[in-house]
Amino acid sequence: MLGEKKGELSGTTANKILPAENGSPIIETTGAGAGTLLGVEGMFQATYQARVNADGTIYGECPNSGVFMTAEGIATFRANGAGAFTEDGGAKFRGTAYFSAAFPSLAGLNGMCLIYEWDVDGEGNATWNLWEWK
């Protein structure tokens, strides 16, 4: 069941094409921006890899290579999701994210499964919205 919205972030992305595996292109994306998690303002940076499947769908993973930096400390996160390219040359992903924070303002994210929407337009502008999955 979809719960309360926990985060809203936006930023920009840059892509790098990696060697294909078994005929499937691999795209590495780095994203950076700012927003809020649990009402706490901060900046995020993340790198993820996405594999383009034969049918044109995409599966991506950010294997604990994301950070959300606040005045109080740095939280790390991992995420995975599935998606597709959009008509304007962007992409959309839907998936799950898991955060780890050792400081009080974001410690409520520890052990929580978040559902997200990650949308990138053809210019590389991204929005990331996260909700608690109850």
Secondary structure, DSSP 8 states (H G I E B T S, - for coil): -EEEEEEEEEEEEEEEEEEEETTEEEEEEEEEEEEEETTEEEEEEEEEEEEE-TTSEEEEEEEEEEEEE-SS-EEEEEEEEEEEE-TTS-EEEEEEEEEE-SSGGGGGGTT--EEEEEEE-TTSEEEEEEEEE-
